[in-house]
Amino acid sequence: MEYANLAGATVEEVLRDYPSLKEQQVVAARAYAEAHSKAGRPYPKQTAKPPCPQPILARWMTEIEHLLDNVLRSTRAARDLVAFPTS
């Protein structure tokens, strides 16, 4: 028997992922969730958390760029050693 999606999953998918459940339990859980939705849903599009300060974000980006440069340099150096051994 096919039911509406449960948070993006069909009843059959839920039963396959949770074999200890019975079909009636999944259907009952869906009915309960629809009847007793949590307060505050749907979630607001904006968060109440303050955004990350720009100076910190800029510093992190600079550090990441330096790390990537070092990785690229190391990779090139290793490649050159393999391609042109010096002995």
MONORCOR-V163239 format. One record per backbone hydrogen bond with DSSP energy under -1.0 kcal/mol. NH is the residue of the N-H (numbers start at 0). CO is the residue of the C=O. If there is no record, write none. Layout:
NH;CO + NH;CO
This chain:
5;8 + 8;5 + 13;9 + 14;10 + 15;11 + 16;12 + 17;13 + 20;17 + 25;21 + 26;22 + 27;23 + 28;24 + 29;25 + 30;26 + 31;27 + 32;28 + 33;29 + 34;30 + 35;31 + 40;37 + 56;52 + 57;53 + 58;54 + 59;55 + 60;56 + 61;57 + 62;58 + 63;59 + 64;60 + 65;61 + 66;62 + 67;63 + 68;64 + 69;65 + 70;66 + 71;67 + 72;68 + 73;69 + 74;70 + 75;71 + 76;72 + 77;73 + 78;74 + 79;75 + 80;76 + 81;77 + 82;78 + 83;79
